[in-house]
Amino acid sequence: MSTQLNISDNYLSQLVNKVTGRNFTDYVNGFRIEDAKSKLRNPEFINYTIIAIALESEFNSKSTFYGAFKKLTDISPKEYRKIP
């Protein structure tokens, strides 16, 4: 993204922090978690495991996904999936 904007990675990170009040990783993970939440509720993904949904939402590891999900929602993906 910084290359497309022709700015340094550091400057992009500072901008994201200043504008959103979150660090770059949390900012990006917010979009990924929203994607995962929609898939966890989508009947088309009912047969997907939680880790498969994490991978579909561009997370590279189970632990990173679970940590980010819990940090941003205060519940686990498994608990979220069970909410009616």
NORBELJO-V94389 format. One line per field, one symbol per residue. phi: phi as a letter, one per 20 degrees, with the letter a starting at -180 (. if undefined). psi: psi as a letter, one per 30 degrees, with the letter a starting at -180 (. if undefined). burial: b if it has 9 or more other ideal C-beta (glycine too) atoms within 8 Angstrom, else e. Layout:
phi=???
psi=???
burial=???
This chain:
phi=.fffelcfgffffffgfffdmcfgfffffgffffffffffeegfdgeefffffgffemeebffffffffffecmcegffffeff
psi=eeeefhlleeeeeeeeeeefglleeeeefeeeeeeeeeeffkffgefkleeeeeefggkfleeeeeeeeeeffglleeeeefk.
burial=ebeeeeeeeebbbebbbeeeebebebbebbebbebbbebbeeeebeebebeebbbbbebeeeebbbebbbebbeeebeebbeee
